[in-house]
């Protein structure tokens, strides 16, 4: 690195390449901007899909896109108009930036997670460089303060926001009926309800932690047979891991009983629509995964439609997260670290130097959450 450039990992769509790049050193150019030294960046399925060139769009005027949207950094420089941060603060940035259109009420109210136009940009995904580089510059409005005691796990904030926003949507949707037990405490709000998590990747495991912390009786339905590290982790937090390889869906449904909530975190349509068939009365099913384009699969559309209507069920999708979801994720990571310190740390199964990018992005996915470490 020199004063003009730094290392970054990105994709070059025109050449279908994933490469270690020389990327221009960013500079604070507005009063409310800050310069951030990147500490860690999480690797997720979205990054791997971008590296397969399924999607991912460079900024205008650039032939490459710097990857990375799950980041933890340290403030090293603040603009003259910054009021909420100081040098040395730990921060987690958000991902989506609002569209420019005055007729989009969501973006004008800083709820770009519900953008009406589709012209939003996303760091490391769509038309804005990401965080898999040594430094980045960001406006204070897109940063979230992280306590120092969460430094070792704060890279998990962004994937945890998936569950935080999903659960916020569940509470809102289920106001349609007397589903809530009346509790005002997050720790007991789901008491008496049964939740099923599909998938035991990082989004699924962090979702299970969120549901258990909110009082739900929680089951994780995932493919790999026990014993395995993911199952051990899930069982250690008070949820119950059940393998779809060894327990057929009908038997799973019998063991679980009435399912009030399904939190899908697997990104596979077939298992998702199969489990939808056993969703309970007044239940809600939340899709968070984005499956790749594949040939169409048969589903029992008539019986599913009949079930959804007659059983008062709600099927919703959720993508991206607002500021409240990030704030709740930071709060809940603190709760998880107090309640399950060993389990939370085990969600991060590997920390790697930037130079290992090819293995992490193009090799076989291993462990739960792999992280690129750029600074100590």
Short mmCIF file of the C-alpha atoms (twelve columns), coordinates in Angstrom:
data_MODEL
# 
_entry.id   MODEL 
# 
loop_
_atom_site.group_PDB 
_atom_site.id 
_atom_site.type_symbol 
_atom_site.label_atom_id 
_atom_site.label_alt_id 
_atom_site.label_comp_id 
_atom_site.label_asym_id 
_atom_site.label_seq_id 
_atom_site.Cartn_x 
_atom_site.Cartn_y 
_atom_site.Cartn_z 
_atom_site.pdbx_PDB_model_num 
ATOM 1   C CA . UNK A 1   0.000   0.000   0.000   1 
ATOM 2   C CA . UNK A 2   1.113   3.584   -0.641  1 
ATOM 3   C CA . UNK A 3   -0.509  6.986   -0.268  1 
ATOM 4   C CA . UNK A 4   -2.389  6.550   -3.538  1 
ATOM 5   C CA . UNK A 5   -3.625  2.947   -3.485  1 
ATOM 6   C CA . UNK A 6   -4.359  -0.022  -1.265  1 
ATOM 7   C CA . UNK A 7   -5.230  -3.699  -1.600  1 
ATOM 8   C CA . UNK A 8   -8.780  -4.815  -2.359  1 
ATOM 9   C CA . UNK A 9   -10.538 -7.955  -3.552  1 
ATOM 10  C CA . UNK A 10  -13.037 -7.532  -6.338  1 
ATOM 11  C CA . UNK A 11  -14.673 -8.956  -9.426  1 
ATOM 12  C CA . UNK A 12  -14.051 -7.820  -12.997 1 
ATOM 13  C CA . UNK A 13  -17.272 -8.873  -14.754 1 
ATOM 14  C CA . UNK A 14  -16.051 -8.013  -18.263 1 
ATOM 15  C CA . UNK A 15  -13.225 -10.549 -17.869 1 
ATOM 16  C CA . UNK A 16  -15.090 -12.849 -15.452 1 
ATOM 17  C CA . UNK A 17  -12.196 -12.572 -13.015 1 
ATOM 18  C CA . UNK A 18  -11.895 -12.442 -9.242  1 
ATOM 19  C CA . UNK A 19  -8.694  -10.637 -8.334  1 
ATOM 20  C CA . UNK A 20  -6.561  -8.900  -5.727  1 
ATOM 21  C CA . UNK A 21  -6.586  -5.310  -6.953  1 
ATOM 22  C CA . UNK A 22  -4.835  -1.990  -6.423  1 
ATOM 23  C CA . UNK A 23  -7.717  0.238   -5.346  1 
ATOM 24  C CA . UNK A 24  -7.559  4.000   -4.868  1 
ATOM 25  C CA . UNK A 25  -7.151  5.138   -1.288  1 
ATOM 26  C CA . UNK A 26  -10.433 6.886   -0.310  1 
ATOM 27  C CA . UNK A 27  -10.442 10.391  1.080   1 
ATOM 28  C CA . UNK A 28  -12.889 12.331  3.207   1 
ATOM 29  C CA . UNK A 29  -14.552 14.766  0.816   1 
ATOM 30  C CA . UNK A 30  -17.636 15.957  2.732   1 
ATOM 31  C CA . UNK A 31  -18.082 17.339  6.278   1 
ATOM 32  C CA . UNK A 32  -20.150 14.367  7.502   1 
ATOM 33  C CA . UNK A 33  -17.865 11.669  6.112   1 
ATOM 34  C CA . UNK A 34  -15.436 9.479   8.064   1 
ATOM 35  C CA . UNK A 35  -12.464 7.387   7.025   1 
ATOM 36  C CA . UNK A 36  -12.598 3.850   8.390   1 
ATOM 37  C CA . UNK A 37  -9.799  1.318   8.740   1 
ATOM 38  C CA . UNK A 38  -11.270 -2.073  7.925   1 
ATOM 39  C CA . UNK A 39  -10.756 -4.681  10.648  1 
ATOM 40  C CA . UNK A 40  -12.783 -7.662  9.412   1 
ATOM 41  C CA . UNK A 41  -15.086 -8.557  6.539   1 
ATOM 42  C CA . UNK A 42  -17.396 -11.563 6.547   1 
ATOM 43  C CA . UNK A 43  -17.717 -13.901 3.559   1 
ATOM 44  C CA . UNK A 44  -21.255 -14.961 2.658   1 
ATOM 45  C CA . UNK A 45  -23.208 -16.705 -0.082  1 
ATOM 46  C CA . UNK A 46  -23.900 -13.392 -1.799  1 
ATOM 47  C CA . UNK A 47  -20.163 -12.801 -2.241  1 
ATOM 48  C CA . UNK A 48  -19.707 -16.276 -3.689  1 
ATOM 49  C CA . UNK A 49  -22.620 -15.782 -6.091  1 
ATOM 50  C CA . UNK A 50  -21.163 -12.471 -7.273  1 
ATOM 51  C CA . UNK A 51  -17.917 -14.346 -7.912  1 
ATOM 52  C CA . UNK A 52  -19.866 -16.764 -10.128 1 
ATOM 53  C CA . UNK A 53  -21.091 -13.656 -12.019 1 
ATOM 54  C CA . UNK A 54  -24.749 -14.376 -11.277 1 
ATOM 55  C CA . UNK A 55  -25.022 -10.667 -10.423 1 
ATOM 56  C CA . UNK A 56  -22.901 -7.813  -9.089  1 
ATOM 57  C CA . UNK A 57  -22.565 -4.452  -10.832 1 
ATOM 58  C CA . UNK A 58  -19.491 -2.171  -10.683 1 
ATOM 59  C CA . UNK A 59  -19.896 1.564   -10.086 1 
ATOM 60  C CA . UNK A 60  -20.284 3.805   -13.100 1 
ATOM 61  C CA . UNK A 61  -16.881 4.392   -14.652 1 
ATOM 62  C CA . UNK A 62  -15.247 1.321   -13.069 1 
ATOM 63  C CA . UNK A 63  -14.633 -2.072  -14.675 1 
ATOM 64  C CA . UNK A 64  -14.487 -3.792  -11.281 1 
ATOM 65  C CA . UNK A 65  -16.524 -4.055  -8.086  1 
ATOM 66  C CA . UNK A 66  -14.829 -4.302  -4.687  1 
ATOM 67  C CA . UNK A 67  -16.568 -7.068  -2.742  1 
ATOM 68  C CA . UNK A 68  -17.668 -7.254  0.886   1 
ATOM 69  C CA . UNK A 69  -20.763 -5.973  2.687   1 
ATOM 70  C CA . UNK A 70  -20.343 -7.454  6.200   1 
ATOM 71  C CA . UNK A 71  -17.727 -5.262  7.841   1 
ATOM 72  C CA . UNK A 72  -16.281 -4.042  11.112  1 
ATOM 73  C CA . UNK A 73  -13.995 -1.025  11.105  1 
ATOM 74  C CA . UNK A 74  -12.287 1.598   13.250  1 
ATOM 75  C CA . UNK A 75  -12.663 5.328   12.689  1 
ATOM 76  C CA . UNK A 76  -9.321  6.943   11.796  1 
ATOM 77  C CA . UNK A 77  -10.446 10.340  10.461  1 
ATOM 78  C CA . UNK A 78  -13.600 12.421  10.886  1 
ATOM 79  C CA . UNK A 79  -14.984 15.238  8.786   1 
ATOM 80  C CA . UNK A 80  -15.591 18.662  10.281  1 
ATOM 81  C CA . UNK A 81  -19.355 18.077  10.432  1 
ATOM 82  C CA . UNK A 82  -19.311 14.650  12.099  1 
ATOM 83  C CA . UNK A 83  -21.247 14.733  15.379  1 
ATOM 84  C CA . UNK A 84  -21.799 11.104  16.346  1 
ATOM 85  C CA . UNK A 85  -18.361 9.430   16.124  1 
ATOM 86  C CA . UNK A 86  -14.736 10.067  17.031  1 
ATOM 87  C CA . UNK A 87  -11.423 8.502   16.065  1 
ATOM 88  C CA . UNK A 88  -10.955 5.089   17.649  1 
ATOM 89  C CA . UNK A 89  -14.660 4.223   17.617  1 
ATOM 90  C CA . UNK A 90  -15.670 0.823   16.259  1 
ATOM 91  C CA . UNK A 91  -18.364 0.937   13.598  1 
ATOM 92  C CA . UNK A 92  -20.412 -1.380  11.415  1 
ATOM 93  C CA . UNK A 93  -21.657 0.101   8.130   1 
ATOM 94  C CA . UNK A 94  -25.013 -0.577  6.531   1 
ATOM 95  C CA . UNK A 95  -25.266 -1.925  2.977   1 
ATOM 96  C CA . UNK A 96  -28.028 -0.294  0.927   1 
ATOM 97  C CA . UNK A 97  -28.066 3.347   -0.128  1 
ATOM 98  C CA . UNK A 98  -31.279 5.187   -1.112  1 
ATOM 99  C CA . UNK A 99  -32.380 5.791   -4.677  1 
ATOM 100 C CA . UNK A 100 -32.328 9.417   -5.896  1 
ATOM 101 C CA . UNK A 101 -36.015 9.738   -6.778  1 
ATOM 102 C CA . UNK A 102 -38.301 12.182  -4.987  1 
ATOM 103 C CA . UNK A 103 -41.310 9.934   -5.706  1 
ATOM 104 C CA . UNK A 104 -39.878 7.066   -3.588  1 
ATOM 105 C CA . UNK A 105 -41.321 7.648   -0.105  1 
ATOM 106 C CA . UNK A 106 -39.305 4.810   1.430   1 
ATOM 107 C CA . UNK A 107 -35.916 6.176   0.415   1 
ATOM 108 C CA . UNK A 108 -36.871 9.716   1.326   1 
ATOM 109 C CA . UNK A 109 -37.641 8.456   4.846   1 
ATOM 110 C CA . UNK A 110 -34.368 6.484   5.111   1 
ATOM 111 C CA . UNK A 111 -36.165 3.176   4.618   1 
ATOM 112 C CA . UNK A 112 -34.317 2.170   1.475   1 
ATOM 113 C CA . UNK A 113 -34.851 -1.458  2.505   1 
ATOM 114 C CA . UNK A 114 -38.362 -0.878  1.084   1 
ATOM 115 C CA . UNK A 115 -37.259 1.093   -2.008  1 
ATOM 116 C CA . UNK A 116 -40.103 1.397   -4.547  1 
ATOM 117 C CA . UNK A 117 -37.982 2.132   -7.634  1 
ATOM 118 C CA . UNK A 118 -35.234 -0.493  -7.466  1 
ATOM 119 C CA . UNK A 119 -32.649 2.192   -8.193  1 
ATOM 120 C CA . UNK A 120 -30.917 1.819   -4.833  1 
ATOM 121 C CA . UNK A 121 -27.216 0.956   -4.681  1 
ATOM 122 C CA . UNK A 122 -25.571 -1.555  -2.346  1 
ATOM 123 C CA . UNK A 123 -21.993 -1.547  -1.152  1 
ATOM 124 C CA . UNK A 124 -20.113 -4.542  -2.448  1 
ATOM 125 C CA . UNK A 125 -23.121 -5.721  -4.479  1 
ATOM 126 C CA . UNK A 126 -24.637 -3.101  -6.751  1 
ATOM 127 C CA . UNK A 127 -22.903 -0.039  -8.214  1 
ATOM 128 C CA . UNK A 128 -20.924 0.899   -5.087  1 
ATOM 129 C CA . UNK A 129 -17.609 -0.561  -3.960  1 
ATOM 130 C CA . UNK A 130 -17.665 -2.727  -0.868  1 
ATOM 131 C CA . UNK A 131 -15.520 -3.137  2.217   1 
ATOM 132 C CA . UNK A 132 -13.050 -5.910  1.310   1 
ATOM 133 C CA . UNK A 133 -10.213 -3.444  1.282   1 
ATOM 134 C CA . UNK A 134 -7.964  -1.707  3.788   1 
ATOM 135 C CA . UNK A 135 -9.888  1.552   4.215   1 
ATOM 136 C CA . UNK A 136 -13.240 2.982   3.202   1 
ATOM 137 C CA . UNK A 137 -15.025 6.319   3.540   1 
ATOM 138 C CA . UNK A 138 -18.646 6.570   4.616   1 
ATOM 139 C CA . UNK A 139 -21.162 9.184   5.726   1 
ATOM 140 C CA . UNK A 140 -22.007 9.084   9.420   1 
ATOM 141 C CA . UNK A 141 -25.670 8.366   8.654   1 
ATOM 142 C CA . UNK A 142 -24.702 4.917   7.343   1 
ATOM 143 C CA . UNK A 143 -22.562 3.879   10.323  1 
ATOM 144 C CA . UNK A 144 -23.489 2.162   13.577  1 
ATOM 145 C CA . UNK A 145 -21.480 2.426   16.804  1 
ATOM 146 C CA . UNK A 146 -20.208 -0.850  18.282  1 
ATOM 147 C CA . UNK A 147 -19.028 -1.231  21.908  1 
ATOM 148 C CA . UNK A 148 -15.399 -2.327  22.284  1 
ATOM 149 C CA . UNK A 149 -16.461 -5.475  24.156  1 
ATOM 150 C CA . UNK A 150 -18.098 -6.780  20.969  1 
ATOM 151 C CA . UNK A 151 -14.989 -6.345  18.796  1 
ATOM 152 C CA . UNK A 152 -14.398 -10.103 18.435  1 
ATOM 153 C CA . UNK A 153 -17.946 -10.832 17.193  1 
ATOM 154 C CA . UNK A 154 -19.147 -7.546  15.660  1 
ATOM 155 C CA . UNK A 155 -18.534 -8.755  12.103  1 
ATOM 156 C CA . UNK A 156 -21.703 -10.819 12.692  1 
ATOM 157 C CA . UNK A 157 -23.892 -7.716  13.004  1 
ATOM 158 C CA . UNK A 158 -24.897 -7.536  9.335   1 
ATOM 159 C CA . UNK A 159 -25.932 -11.211 8.979   1 
ATOM 160 C CA . UNK A 160 -27.819 -10.906 12.269  1 
ATOM 161 C CA . UNK A 161 -29.834 -7.991  10.849  1 
ATOM 162 C CA . UNK A 162 -31.576 -10.515 8.579   1 
ATOM 163 C CA . UNK A 163 -33.237 -12.088 11.611  1 
ATOM 164 C CA . UNK A 164 -33.794 -8.749  13.315  1 
ATOM 165 C CA . UNK A 165 -35.715 -7.298  10.388  1 
ATOM 166 C CA . UNK A 166 -37.564 -10.572 9.814   1 
ATOM 167 C CA . UNK A 167 -38.762 -10.692 13.413  1 
ATOM 168 C CA . UNK A 168 -39.810 -7.041  13.300  1 
ATOM 169 C CA . UNK A 169 -41.915 -7.887  10.247  1 
ATOM 170 C CA . UNK A 170 -43.413 -10.881 12.046  1 
ATOM 171 C CA . UNK A 171 -44.534 -8.735  14.980  1 
ATOM 172 C CA . UNK A 172 -46.125 -6.254  12.584  1 
ATOM 173 C CA . UNK A 173 -47.844 -8.850  10.402  1 
ATOM 174 C CA . UNK A 174 -49.168 -10.800 13.344  1 
ATOM 175 C CA . UNK A 175 -50.875 -7.739  14.782  1 
ATOM 176 C CA . UNK A 176 -53.665 -8.875  12.430  1 
ATOM 177 C CA . UNK A 177 -54.756 -11.357 15.122  1 
ATOM 178 C CA . UNK A 178 -54.457 -11.911 18.906  1 
ATOM 179 C CA . UNK A 179 -51.172 -13.767 18.405  1 
ATOM 180 C CA . UNK A 180 -48.934 -11.784 20.721  1 
ATOM 181 C CA . UNK A 181 -48.901 -12.894 24.342  1 
ATOM 182 C CA . UNK A 182 -48.934 -9.265  25.472  1 
ATOM 183 C CA . UNK A 183 -45.368 -9.259  26.760  1 
ATOM 184 C CA . UNK A 184 -43.379 -6.072  26.270  1 
ATOM 185 C CA . UNK A 185 -40.082 -7.844  26.963  1 
ATOM 186 C CA . UNK A 186 -38.176 -9.261  24.000  1 
ATOM 187 C CA . UNK A 187 -37.023 -12.106 26.237  1 
ATOM 188 C CA . UNK A 188 -40.582 -13.412 26.631  1 
ATOM 189 C CA . UNK A 189 -42.450 -12.010 23.624  1 
ATOM 190 C CA . UNK A 190 -42.380 -15.354 21.801  1 
ATOM 191 C CA . UNK A 191 -43.229 -17.432 24.865  1 
ATOM 192 C CA . UNK A 192 -45.768 -20.151 24.104  1 
ATOM 193 C CA . UNK A 193 -44.947 -20.075 20.378  1 
ATOM 194 C CA . UNK A 194 -42.972 -22.568 18.299  1 
ATOM 195 C CA . UNK A 195 -40.504 -21.429 15.635  1 
ATOM 196 C CA . UNK A 196 -38.714 -23.476 12.992  1 
ATOM 197 C CA . UNK A 197 -35.485 -22.305 11.345  1 
ATOM 198 C CA . UNK A 198 -34.643 -23.812 7.961   1 
ATOM 199 C CA . UNK A 199 -30.889 -24.067 7.539   1 
ATOM 200 C CA . UNK A 200 -27.928 -24.037 9.910   1 
ATOM 201 C CA . UNK A 201 -25.665 -21.557 8.198   1 
ATOM 202 C CA . UNK A 202 -24.742 -18.284 9.906   1 
ATOM 203 C CA . UNK A 203 -28.080 -16.594 9.075   1 
ATOM 204 C CA . UNK A 204 -29.959 -19.634 10.373  1 
ATOM 205 C CA . UNK A 205 -27.925 -20.032 13.561  1 
ATOM 206 C CA . UNK A 206 -28.047 -16.315 14.376  1 
ATOM 207 C CA . UNK A 207 -31.784 -16.444 13.658  1 
ATOM 208 C CA . UNK A 208 -32.160 -19.347 16.067  1 
ATOM 209 C CA . UNK A 209 -30.330 -17.359 18.738  1 
ATOM 210 C CA . UNK A 210 -32.673 -14.429 18.157  1 
ATOM 211 C CA . UNK A 211 -35.759 -16.613 18.417  1 
ATOM 212 C CA . UNK A 212 -34.581 -18.397 21.572  1 
ATOM 213 C CA . UNK A 213 -33.705 -15.021 23.123  1 
ATOM 214 C CA . UNK A 214 -37.262 -13.886 22.366  1 
ATOM 215 C CA . UNK A 215 -38.789 -16.867 24.149  1 
ATOM 216 C CA . UNK A 216 -39.728 -19.076 21.187  1 
ATOM 217 C CA . UNK A 217 -39.437 -22.842 21.453  1 
ATOM 218 C CA . UNK A 218 -37.026 -23.161 18.534  1 
ATOM 219 C CA . UNK A 219 -36.167 -26.011 16.158  1 
ATOM 220 C CA . UNK A 220 -33.529 -25.952 13.432  1 
ATOM 221 C CA . UNK A 221 -34.238 -28.252 10.480  1 
ATOM 222 C CA . UNK A 222 -31.123 -28.773 8.379   1 
ATOM 223 C CA . UNK A 223 -29.694 -31.453 6.148   1 
ATOM 224 C CA . UNK A 224 -26.545 -32.795 7.809   1 
ATOM 225 C CA . UNK A 225 -26.980 -35.771 10.109  1 
ATOM 226 C CA . UNK A 226 -25.815 -35.572 13.708  1 
ATOM 227 C CA . UNK A 227 -23.275 -35.448 15.175  1 
ATOM 228 C CA . UNK A 228 -21.869 -32.335 13.552  1 
ATOM 229 C CA . UNK A 229 -20.530 -28.988 14.829  1 
ATOM 230 C CA . UNK A 230 -23.561 -26.987 13.700  1 
ATOM 231 C CA . UNK A 231 -25.936 -29.327 15.514  1 
ATOM 232 C CA . UNK A 232 -23.812 -29.134 18.667  1 
ATOM 233 C CA . UNK A 233 -23.875 -25.337 18.521  1 
ATOM 234 C CA . UNK A 234 -27.647 -25.187 17.962  1 
ATOM 235 C CA . UNK A 235 -28.369 -27.603 20.807  1 
ATOM 236 C CA . UNK A 236 -26.048 -25.693 23.154  1 
ATOM 237 C CA . UNK A 237 -28.229 -22.542 22.988  1 
ATOM 238 C CA . UNK A 238 -31.432 -24.356 23.955  1 
ATOM 239 C CA . UNK A 239 -32.783 -24.889 20.447  1 
ATOM 240 C CA . UNK A 240 -33.254 -28.386 18.991  1 
ATOM 241 C CA . UNK A 241 -31.414 -29.503 15.855  1 
ATOM 242 C CA . UNK A 242 -33.165 -32.066 13.652  1 
ATOM 243 C CA . UNK A 243 -31.648 -33.462 10.454  1 
ATOM 244 C CA . UNK A 244 -33.774 -33.698 7.319   1 
ATOM 245 C CA . UNK A 245 -31.514 -36.545 6.177   1 
ATOM 246 C CA . UNK A 246 -32.587 -38.729 9.085   1 
ATOM 247 C CA . UNK A 247 -36.023 -37.315 9.968   1 
ATOM 248 C CA . UNK A 248 -38.664 -37.112 7.248   1 
ATOM 249 C CA . UNK A 249 -40.863 -34.040 7.136   1 
ATOM 250 C CA . UNK A 250 -43.966 -35.835 8.447   1 
ATOM 251 C CA . UNK A 251 -42.054 -37.111 11.464  1 
ATOM 252 C CA . UNK A 252 -40.447 -33.700 11.979  1 
ATOM 253 C CA . UNK A 253 -43.894 -32.080 12.028  1 
ATOM 254 C CA . UNK A 254 -45.122 -34.666 14.515  1 
ATOM 255 C CA . UNK A 255 -42.196 -33.987 16.842  1 
ATOM 256 C CA . UNK A 256 -42.515 -30.206 16.636  1 
ATOM 257 C CA . UNK A 257 -46.296 -29.811 16.865  1 
ATOM 258 C CA . UNK A 258 -48.095 -26.667 15.756  1 
ATOM 259 C CA . UNK A 259 -45.619 -24.361 13.993  1 
ATOM 260 C CA . UNK A 260 -46.282 -20.666 14.602  1 
ATOM 261 C CA . UNK A 261 -43.316 -19.296 12.663  1 
ATOM 262 C CA . UNK A 262 -40.968 -20.567 9.981   1 
ATOM 263 C CA . UNK A 263 -37.775 -18.569 9.433   1 
ATOM 264 C CA . UNK A 264 -36.315 -19.706 6.124   1 
ATOM 265 C CA . UNK A 265 -32.524 -19.305 5.916   1 
ATOM 266 C CA . UNK A 266 -31.550 -21.989 3.442   1 
ATOM 267 C CA . UNK A 267 -32.245 -20.467 0.014   1 
ATOM 268 C CA . UNK A 268 -33.618 -23.724 -1.413  1 
ATOM 269 C CA . UNK A 269 -37.132 -23.631 -2.832  1 
ATOM 270 C CA . UNK A 270 -38.038 -27.318 -2.571  1 
ATOM 271 C CA . UNK A 271 -37.444 -27.774 1.142   1 
ATOM 272 C CA . UNK A 272 -39.013 -24.370 1.821   1 
ATOM 273 C CA . UNK A 273 -42.266 -25.143 0.034   1 
ATOM 274 C CA . UNK A 274 -42.327 -28.645 1.544   1 
ATOM 275 C CA . UNK A 275 -42.098 -27.196 5.063   1 
ATOM 276 C CA . UNK A 276 -44.728 -24.587 4.205   1 
ATOM 277 C CA . UNK A 277 -47.174 -27.511 4.031   1 
ATOM 278 C CA . UNK A 278 -46.804 -28.103 7.779   1 
ATOM 279 C CA . UNK A 279 -47.062 -24.452 8.882   1 
ATOM 280 C CA . UNK A 280 -49.639 -24.197 11.668  1 
ATOM 281 C CA . UNK A 281 -52.871 -22.320 12.186  1 
ATOM 282 C CA . UNK A 282 -52.425 -18.531 12.007  1 
ATOM 283 C CA . UNK A 283 -48.752 -19.123 11.244  1 
ATOM 284 C CA . UNK A 284 -46.322 -16.891 9.400   1 
ATOM 285 C CA . UNK A 285 -43.608 -18.055 6.999   1 
ATOM 286 C CA . UNK A 286 -40.680 -15.688 6.352   1 
ATOM 287 C CA . UNK A 287 -38.491 -16.104 3.280   1 
ATOM 288 C CA . UNK A 288 -34.970 -14.634 3.547   1 
ATOM 289 C CA . UNK A 289 -33.021 -16.777 1.057   1 
ATOM 290 C CA . UNK A 290 -32.527 -15.984 -2.613  1 
ATOM 291 C CA . UNK A 291 -32.138 -19.198 -4.611  1 
ATOM 292 C CA . UNK A 292 -30.180 -19.145 -7.857  1 
ATOM 293 C CA . UNK A 293 -32.039 -19.401 -11.150 1 
ATOM 294 C CA . UNK A 294 -32.835 -23.073 -11.748 1 
ATOM 295 C CA . UNK A 295 -35.386 -25.081 -13.721 1 
ATOM 296 C CA . UNK A 296 -38.915 -24.848 -12.323 1 
ATOM 297 C CA . UNK A 297 -39.944 -27.318 -9.649  1 
ATOM 298 C CA . UNK A 298 -43.442 -28.772 -9.126  1 
ATOM 299 C CA . UNK A 299 -45.347 -27.570 -6.060  1 
ATOM 300 C CA . UNK A 300 -48.775 -28.475 -4.759  1 
ATOM 301 C CA . UNK A 301 -50.165 -25.035 -5.557  1 
ATOM 302 C CA . UNK A 302 -53.864 -25.817 -5.093  1 
ATOM 303 C CA . UNK A 303 -53.451 -27.444 -1.693  1 
ATOM 304 C CA . UNK A 304 -51.021 -24.725 -0.520  1 
ATOM 305 C CA . UNK A 305 -53.393 -21.962 -1.569  1 
ATOM 306 C CA . UNK A 306 -56.293 -23.718 0.154   1 
ATOM 307 C CA . UNK A 307 -54.214 -24.145 3.314   1 
ATOM 308 C CA . UNK A 308 -53.005 -20.525 3.406   1 
ATOM 309 C CA . UNK A 309 -56.570 -19.216 3.142   1 
ATOM 310 C CA . UNK A 310 -58.313 -21.638 5.481   1 
ATOM 311 C CA . UNK A 311 -55.577 -21.501 8.116   1 
ATOM 312 C CA . UNK A 312 -55.136 -17.695 8.124   1 
ATOM 313 C CA . UNK A 313 -51.460 -17.973 7.226   1 
ATOM 314 C CA . UNK A 314 -49.130 -15.190 6.067   1 
ATOM 315 C CA . UNK A 315 -46.196 -15.655 3.690   1 
ATOM 316 C CA . UNK A 316 -43.728 -12.773 3.547   1 
ATOM 317 C CA . UNK A 317 -40.329 -12.014 2.100   1 
ATOM 318 C CA . UNK A 318 -37.729 -9.762  3.653   1 
ATOM 319 C CA . UNK A 319 -34.523 -8.280  2.263   1 
ATOM 320 C CA . UNK A 320 -31.960 -5.791  3.522   1 
ATOM 321 C CA . UNK A 321 -32.225 -4.003  6.864   1 
ATOM 322 C CA . UNK A 322 -32.976 -0.580  8.296   1 
ATOM 323 C CA . UNK A 323 -31.056 1.261   11.006  1 
ATOM 324 C CA . UNK A 324 -33.244 -0.168  13.774  1 
ATOM 325 C CA . UNK A 325 -32.362 -3.700  12.667  1 
ATOM 326 C CA . UNK A 326 -28.647 -2.847  12.931  1 
ATOM 327 C CA . UNK A 327 -29.130 -1.282  16.359  1 
ATOM 328 C CA . UNK A 328 -31.088 -4.322  17.544  1 
ATOM 329 C CA . UNK A 329 -28.428 -6.657  16.147  1 
ATOM 330 C CA . UNK A 330 -25.690 -4.862  18.094  1 
ATOM 331 C CA . UNK A 331 -27.828 -4.994  21.244  1 
ATOM 332 C CA . UNK A 332 -28.611 -8.680  20.771  1 
ATOM 333 C CA . UNK A 333 -24.989 -9.631  20.074  1 
ATOM 334 C CA . UNK A 334 -24.260 -8.267  23.542  1 
ATOM 335 C CA . UNK A 335 -27.048 -10.433 24.967  1 
ATOM 336 C CA . UNK A 336 -25.838 -13.503 23.060  1 
ATOM 337 C CA . UNK A 337 -22.257 -12.955 24.223  1 
ATOM 338 C CA . UNK A 338 -23.374 -12.882 27.847  1 
ATOM 339 C CA . UNK A 339 -25.738 -15.821 27.479  1 
ATOM 340 C CA . UNK A 340 -23.816 -18.092 25.064  1 
ATOM 341 C CA . UNK A 341 -20.230 -16.787 24.805  1 
ATOM 342 C CA . UNK A 342 -18.707 -20.012 23.496  1 
ATOM 343 C CA . UNK A 343 -21.506 -20.696 21.001  1 
ATOM 344 C CA . UNK A 344 -21.387 -17.163 19.622  1 
ATOM 345 C CA . UNK A 345 -17.648 -17.299 19.065  1 
ATOM 346 C CA . UNK A 346 -18.016 -20.665 17.307  1 
ATOM 347 C CA . UNK A 347 -20.221 -19.079 14.648  1 
ATOM 348 C CA . UNK A 348 -16.955 -17.616 13.293  1 
ATOM 349 C CA . UNK A 349 -15.115 -20.753 12.258  1 
ATOM 350 C CA . UNK A 350 -12.141 -19.194 10.484  1 
ATOM 351 C CA . UNK A 351 -10.216 -15.927 10.229  1 
ATOM 352 C CA . UNK A 352 -8.064  -15.554 7.136   1 
ATOM 353 C CA . UNK A 353 -5.685  -13.047 5.534   1 
ATOM 354 C CA . UNK A 354 -6.822  -11.139 2.460   1 
ATOM 355 C CA . UNK A 355 -4.456  -13.212 0.324   1 
ATOM 356 C CA . UNK A 356 -6.652  -16.304 0.914   1 
ATOM 357 C CA . UNK A 357 -9.505  -14.734 -1.052  1 
ATOM 358 C CA . UNK A 358 -9.569  -17.320 -3.858  1 
ATOM 359 C CA . UNK A 359 -9.997  -20.255 -1.505  1 
ATOM 360 C CA . UNK A 360 -12.715 -18.423 0.451   1 
ATOM 361 C CA . UNK A 361 -14.685 -17.114 -2.532  1 
ATOM 362 C CA . UNK A 362 -14.139 -19.789 -5.164  1 
ATOM 363 C CA . UNK A 363 -13.345 -22.930 -3.179  1 
ATOM 364 C CA . UNK A 364 -15.754 -25.259 -1.423  1 
ATOM 365 C CA . UNK A 365 -17.671 -23.543 1.362   1 
ATOM 366 C CA . UNK A 366 -16.601 -24.850 4.768   1 
ATOM 367 C CA . UNK A 367 -17.469 -24.138 8.395   1 
ATOM 368 C CA . UNK A 368 -20.127 -21.636 9.392   1 
ATOM 369 C CA . UNK A 369 -18.808 -18.075 8.961   1 
ATOM 370 C CA . UNK A 370 -15.408 -17.332 7.469   1 
ATOM 371 C CA . UNK A 371 -13.925 -13.894 7.945   1 
ATOM 372 C CA . UNK A 372 -11.178 -11.919 6.210   1 
ATOM 373 C CA . UNK A 373 -8.998  -10.078 8.720   1 
ATOM 374 C CA . UNK A 374 -7.359  -6.888  7.472   1 
ATOM 375 C CA . UNK A 375 -6.196  -5.301  10.743  1 
ATOM 376 C CA . UNK A 376 -5.526  -6.446  14.282  1 
# 
